[in-house]
Each structure stands twice: as C-alpha cells, then as structure tokens.
Amino acid sequence: MTAVAADRAVGRFLRSLAARDASPHTQRSYATVVAAYVAWLAARDVDWRAPARPELRAYLAKLGTSGSRATVAQRLAAIRSFHRYAAREGLAPGDPWASIATPRLPRRLPRVLELEHIERLLGTIDAQLVAALEREPADRRQEVAVALALRDRALVEVAYAGGLRISELAGIDLPALDLERAIIRVTGKGRKERIALVGRPAVAALHAWLEDGRPALAARRGTGDPEPGALFLNHRGGPLGVRGLRLRLDRLCRAAGLPEGVSPHTLRHSFATHLLDGGADLRVVQELLGHESLATTQVYTHVSPARLRAAYRSAHPRATATATATAPATAPQTAPQTAPETAPEDTAALGDDASGDHSADDPGSPARRTASAWTA
C-alpha cells in the first residue's frame, strides 16, 4: 500500500476517534504517535498492514530508548488501537502486535493524603485570604488577591468533595451547578456525563466565590470579550484551563508543605479512599468516580487501611481472639511418695545416685511436671 493510502487509513482512524467522542487531547496524541509509527515503517519500505516481527521488535526497542515505560505503554496503546481499527474495517489482515510481548507497567498503589493534609492545604488558602484582606483598601491588587483566594478555596473543596479529575474541574460551566441540591454535572472521559455530589463546605466555598470572587475577575477581561461561561476563571478573567489549574494546585500543595509527589489527582485518590474508610460501598464509589469497570475502583481497597483492617478482623480466626499468657501445662498434683528406708549398707552400695538429686524422678517436682507437659 502506498504512503498516500497509509495516510488515508490513518485519517479514517482519527475520524473514528472523533466519532467516539474521544477527547481532543487523545486525538492529538494518537495522531502524533500513529503518524510517526507509519512514517518509520515507510522509511524502511515496510508495509504497515503486515510488518514482520523483527520490524516490530526494532520499533519497540526504539520506543524504549525515547521515553519512560509509561510513555512507551501509551504509544503502544495508540498503535494497537490503530491496527485493531484497520482489521475491523478490512484495511489490514489483522493486528500484527497481538503476538508481540510488550513490557507491562508495575501496578503501583495511588498516593493518598491524610485528613490532616487536606486541612493543612485548606488552612494555607485561608491564610492567603486573611493576608489579602489585611491589605490596604487603596491597593488595587487587594480585590484580585481576595478573589483568587476565594477561587482556590472553591477549587480544592470541589475537587476533594466530588473526586473530580482536573479536566472535569476545568470543564465545569455555570449551568452545571445546582447548589440547592449540592450537585454538579460534570463531563468525564469519553464525553460521559455524571453527577458529582459536594458537601456543605464546598457549597459554602462556591457561594463565596460566585458572589465575591468571580465577578471581580470577570470584570478584568478584555473589552469586547464575551462573558465567560466557565466556573473557574484566571486572573485575567478568562477560563482557567487544565494547565492553569495544575500549576495553581501544585503551587498550593508546595506552600502547604505536603509530601513530595502529591499532584492534583491525589485529591481524587484521597476522595475514594476516605469514602471507603467511612464504610461506603464499592459500587457507590465506582459510580461517583465515573469508572466503567469495578476493577479500576478496587485498587482503592488496597489503599484503605480501615477497610483492610475490617476485612482482616472479620475473616481471620485469630484476629480478634483474646490474648492469653502461654505457660506449660502442669500435671495433676499427687501426694509425695515416701521412699522405703534403705539400709546403711545399701546406701553405700548405691553411691552418688542414692544421695544425689532425684527431683527429676519425683512426679511432684517442678522438673518432672515440666517434662510431663512437653511429652504429653
């Protein structure tokens, strides 16, 4: 098949992704990966429809030297998706990667914040709000600083209360809010909508942001710019995107002194784990997270210490047994037997054994009782 025909197949594949409501990020990523893969095969005069195992292994080795294991796994997922599509549509005889063993990513448990970490993060934002309010009213930056602190408080409260992905946070618009019922309609992966629940602190933070913070930032937009419909705005009055959200939350986590490696997605992991710690059903957590498969949610059962402890106590026969001091069993006490009198000459004939220690032979002696316990 010519390069033009290969490009046509790639184009059809990308259009199928758009038809399946794949996110723009996924479409861009798959387009880059598959185009590079097809170009690599074409440069070696290899038919992309049926590359041989040596070519596939060579490309796998190339991927291994150009990125981390996670990056390699993501690129292989895009390539395999392309080949499966081509096989379904009759553009290729099959998936040549099906017989190739590829490296597996280690299954790591997600990082989770403790409740004190959440409180510390919120406390950091409150301190910034207090500092902003203490500025001189004549300072033009006071209004912006107060608005940003109110926005950050609402951001963290909603992210943790609803277990939202950072892309879902950025995608919330004003009509999606229903603060009377404390719910937010969010759009997750694959353009699938679900209802996120939020608690009273999150509702209060949203009210403060909408009434006292958002109007101040919205007024800073350029002349002629349309009214932004996004819930969260940046300091210029425009929608706060995924990149801006990530940078802001990363900065807040560092300011709060949270452990290294904490990311905005850690709030989502903490949401799920704390729900399970509180006794929530796994199916309910799956629904709230928007997971298609229960297996994806089950990873949090390995992170939740309270859930693991409860399962252990209810299943292991010795988990709740009363601890007792262990001591050797003692034989019943018997009346000491009186040894028959021995004539002096007999005693002398027995030598040391007659006048020595016979405690081991006495059934009532401690030594004999201990021996009986170990041989019982």
C-alpha positions in Angstrom: 0.0 0.0 0.0 1.4 3.4 -0.9 2.2 6.2 1.6 -0.9 8.0 0.4 -3.1 5.0 1.2 -1.5 4.7 4.6 -2.2 8.3 5.3 -5.8 7.8 4.2 -6.1 4.9 6.7 -4.7 7.0 9.5 -7.1 9.7 8.6 -10.1 7.3 8.8 -8.8 6.1 12.2 -8.6 9.6 13.6 -12.1 10.4 12.3 -13.4 7.3 14.1 -11.9 8.6 17.3 -13.7 11.9 16.9 -16.9 10.0 16.2 -16.5 8.1 19.5 -16.2 11.4 21.4 -12.6 10.9 22.3 -11.1 13.9 24.0 -9.2 16.5 21.9 -6.0 15.5 23.8 -6.5 11.9 23.0 -7.0 12.7 19.3 -3.9 14.8 19.1 -1.8 12.3 21.0 -2.9 9.3 18.8 -2.4 11.3 15.6 1.2 12.1 16.5 2.0 8.6 17.6 0.4 6.7 14.7 1.8 9.1 12.1 5.3 8.7 13.5 4.9 4.9 13.5 3.6 4.7 9.9 6.4 7.0 8.8 9.0 4.9 10.4 7.7 1.8 8.6 7.5 3.6 5.3 11.1 4.8 5.6 12.2 1.1 5.7 9.9 0.1 2.9 7.7 -2.0 5.3 4.1 -2.5 4.5 2.2 -1.1 7.6 -0.6 -3.6 7.1 1.6 -6.6 7.9 5.0 -5.7 9.4 7.2 -8.7 10.4 8.2 -9.5 14.0 11.8 -8.2 13.6 10.4 -4.8 12.5 8.0 -4.6 15.4 10.7 -5.6 17.9 13.0 -2.9 16.4 10.3 -0.3 16.8 9.6 -1.4 20.3 13.3 -1.0 21.1 13.3 2.5 19.6 10.4 3.4 21.8 12.2 2.1 24.8 15.1 4.5 24.3 12.9 7.6 23.7 10.8 7.7 26.8 9.7 6.2 30.1 7.8 2.9 30.5 4.6 4.8 30.9 5.2 6.8 27.7 6.0 3.5 25.8 2.8 2.0 27.1 0.8 5.0 26.0 2.3 4.9 22.5 1.8 1.2 22.1 -1.9 1.6 23.1 -2.3 4.1 20.3 -0.6 1.9 17.7 -2.6 -1.2 18.7 -5.8 0.8 18.6 -4.9 1.8 15.1 -4.2 -1.8 14.0 -7.4 -3.1 15.6 -9.4 -0.5 13.7 -7.7 -1.4 10.4 -8.5 -5.1 11.0 -12.2 -4.4 11.8 -12.6 -2.2 8.7 -10.9 -4.7 6.4 -7.9 -2.4 5.8 -5.4 -4.9 7.1 -5.5 -8.7 7.7 -5.1 -8.5 11.4 -3.2 -7.0 14.3 0.5 -7.7 14.0 1.2 -6.6 17.5 -1.1 -9.2 19.0 1.7 -11.8 19.1 4.4 -9.4 20.4 5.1 -9.4 24.1 5.3 -5.8 25.4 6.6 -4.6 28.8 4.0 -4.2 31.5 3.8 -1.3 33.8 4.2 -2.1 37.5 0.9 -1.8 39.4 1.5 1.0 41.9 -0.9 1.9 44.6 -2.1 5.5 44.3 -0.8 8.1 46.8 -3.4 9.3 49.3 -3.5 12.3 51.6 -4.4 12.1 55.2 -7.2 14.2 56.6 -4.7 16.4 58.3 -3.1 17.1 54.9 -6.4 18.2 53.5 -6.9 20.6 56.4 -3.4 21.9 56.1 -4.0 22.6 52.4 -7.2 24.5 53.1 -5.5 26.3 56.0 -2.9 27.6 53.6 -5.6 29.1 51.4 -7.3 30.6 54.4 -4.0 32.2 55.4 -3.7 33.7 52.0 -7.2 35.1 52.1 -6.5 36.7 55.5 -3.3 38.3 54.2 -5.2 39.6 51.2 -8.0 41.1 53.4 -5.3 42.9 55.5 -4.0 44.8 52.6 -4.8 48.5 52.3 -8.1 49.1 50.5 -6.3 51.6 48.2 -4.2 48.7 46.9 -5.7 47.8 43.6 -4.3 44.3 43.9 -6.3 43.5 47.1 -9.5 42.8 45.2 -7.7 40.4 42.8 -5.9 38.7 45.7 -9.1 38.1 47.6 -10.8 36.8 44.5 -8.0 34.4 43.8 -8.0 33.1 47.4 -11.8 32.5 47.2 -11.4 30.7 43.9 -8.6 28.5 45.3 -10.7 27.6 48.3 -13.6 26.6 46.0 -11.3 24.7 43.7 -9.9 22.5 46.4 -13.2 22.0 48.2 -14.9 20.9 44.9 -12.0 18.7 43.8 -11.9 16.8 47.1 -15.6 16.7 47.8 -16.5 15.5 44.3 -13.5 13.4 43.5 -13.1 15.2 40.1 -10.4 14.9 37.5 -8.6 18.1 36.7 -10.1 18.1 33.2 -13.5 17.8 34.8 -12.8 20.7 37.1 -11.7 22.9 34.1 -14.8 21.9 32.2 -17.4 22.9 34.7 -19.6 25.7 33.5 -22.2 27.8 35.4 -25.3 25.9 34.2 -23.8 22.7 35.5 -24.2 23.9 39.1 -27.1 23.1 41.3 -26.2 24.4 44.7 -29.6 23.9 46.1 -29.2 20.1 45.8 -25.4 20.2 46.2 -24.7 18.5 42.9 -22.6 19.4 39.9 -23.0 17.9 36.4 -19.5 17.0 35.0 -18.3 15.6 31.8 -15.8 12.8 32.2 -13.8 10.5 29.9 -15.4 9.7 26.6 -17.7 12.7 26.9 -19.8 10.8 29.5 -21.8 12.9 31.9 -22.3 12.1 35.6 -23.5 13.8 38.7 -20.9 14.8 41.3 -22.0 15.3 44.9 -20.5 18.0 47.1 -20.8 18.7 50.8 -21.7 21.8 52.8 -18.2 23.3 52.9 -17.9 23.0 49.1 -21.3 24.6 48.6 -20.3 27.5 51.0 -17.0 28.0 49.2 -18.8 28.1 45.8 -21.3 30.7 47.1 -18.4 32.9 48.3 -16.6 32.5 45.0 -19.6 33.2 42.9 -20.7 36.2 45.0 -17.5 37.9 46.0 -14.7 36.5 43.8 -15.8 35.6 40.3 -17.3 39.0 39.4 -14.1 40.7 40.3 -12.1 38.5 38.0 -14.7 38.5 35.2 -14.5 42.3 35.1 -10.8 42.1 34.2 -11.5 40.5 30.8 -10.6 42.5 27.7 -13.0 44.9 26.1 -15.3 43.1 23.7 -14.6 39.7 25.1 -17.7 37.6 25.7 -18.9 36.8 29.2 -17.0 33.6 30.2 -19.2 30.6 31.0 -16.6 28.6 32.9 -17.0 28.3 36.6 -13.3 29.0 37.4 -11.5 32.0 35.9 -7.9 33.0 35.8 -6.5 36.4 37.0 -7.3 37.9 33.5 -10.9 37.0 33.6 -10.7 34.1 31.1 -11.5 30.4 31.7 -9.0 28.6 33.9 -7.7 25.7 31.8 -6.2 22.4 32.8 -2.7 23.7 32.7 -3.5 26.7 34.8 -5.4 24.5 37.3 -2.5 22.1 37.6 0.1 24.9 38.2 -2.1 26.5 40.8 -2.8 23.4 42.7 0.8 22.3 42.6 1.8 25.7 44.0 -0.7 25.4 46.8 0.5 21.9 47.7 4.1 23.1 47.9 3.0 26.1 50.0 1.2 23.7 52.4 4.3 21.6 52.8 2.5 18.4 51.6 4.6 15.3 50.8 6.7 15.1 47.6 4.8 13.6 44.7 1.4 15.0 45.6 -0.5 16.0 42.4 -4.0 17.4 41.8 -5.1 13.8 41.0 -4.1 12.9 44.6 -7.2 14.7 45.8 -9.3 12.3 43.7 -7.4 9.3 45.1 -8.0 10.6 48.6 -11.7 11.2 48.0 -12.2 7.5 47.0 -10.0 6.1 49.9 -11.7 8.2 52.5 -15.1 7.2 51.3 -14.1 3.5 51.7 -12.7 4.2 55.1 -16.0 5.6 56.1 -17.9 2.5 55.0 -19.1 3.4 51.5 -20.0 0.6 49.2 -17.5 -0.1 46.4 -20.2 0.2 43.8 -21.2 3.6 45.1 -17.6 4.8 44.9 -17.3 3.5 41.3 -20.4 5.5 40.3 -19.1 8.7 42.0 -15.7 8.3 40.3 -17.2 7.6 36.9 -15.3 4.3 36.4 -16.6 2.0 33.8 -15.0 -1.1 35.4 -15.3 -2.1 39.0 -11.7 -3.5 38.8 -10.4 0.1 38.4 -12.1 1.1 41.6 -10.9 -2.0 43.5 -7.4 -0.6 43.7 -8.6 1.7 46.4 -9.5 -1.3 48.6 -5.7 -1.9 48.9 -5.1 1.6 49.9 -7.7 2.0 52.6 -6.2 0.8 55.9 -9.6 0.9 57.6 -11.2 -1.3 55.0 -8.3 -3.8 55.1 -8.4 -3.9 58.8 -12.1 -4.5 58.9 -11.8 -7.3 56.4 -9.0 -8.9 58.3 -10.8 -8.8 61.6 -13.9 -10.3 60.2 -12.2 -13.1 58.3 -9.1 -14.2 60.2 -9.8 -16.7 63.0 -7.1 -15.2 65.3 -7.7 -11.5 64.5 -10.0 -10.8 67.5 -9.0 -13.7 69.8 -8.3 -12.7 73.4 -4.6 -12.7 74.1 -3.7 -15.0 77.0 -0.3 -15.7 78.6 1.0 -19.1 77.4 2.6 -21.4 80.0 3.4 -25.1 80.0 0.6 -27.3 81.2 1.1 -28.9 84.6 0.4 -32.4 85.6 -2.0 -33.1 88.4 -0.5 -32.8 91.9 -0.1 -36.1 93.7 0.9 -36.9 97.2 4.6 -37.4 97.5 5.5 -41.0 97.9 7.7 -42.0 100.8 10.8 -43.9 99.7 11.4 -47.1 101.6 14.1 -47.0 104.2 17.4 -48.2 102.9 19.9 -50.0 105.0 23.1 -48.1 105.5 25.0 -50.7 103.6 22.6 -50.5 100.7 23.0 -46.7 100.6 26.7 -47.0 100.5 26.4 -49.5 97.7 24.4 -47.1 95.5 27.0 -44.4 95.9 26.3 -41.0 94.5 22.9 -41.9 92.9 21.4 -42.7 96.3 22.4 -39.5 98.0 22.1 -37.2 94.8 19.3 -35.1 93.5 16.2 -37.2 92.5 14.0 -34.2 91.6 13.5 -35.4 88.0 12.2 -38.8 89.2 9.7 -37.2 91.6 6.3 -36.9 90.0 5.5 -33.9 92.2 8.7 -32.0 91.5 8.8 -29.0 89.1 11.2 -30.7 86.8 9.1 -33.8 86.4 5.9 -31.7 85.9 7.7 -29.7 83.1 8.9 -32.9 81.5 5.3 -34.3 81.6 4.0 -31.2 79.9 6.4 -31.4 77.0 5.8 -35.1 76.5 2.1 -35.0 76.9 
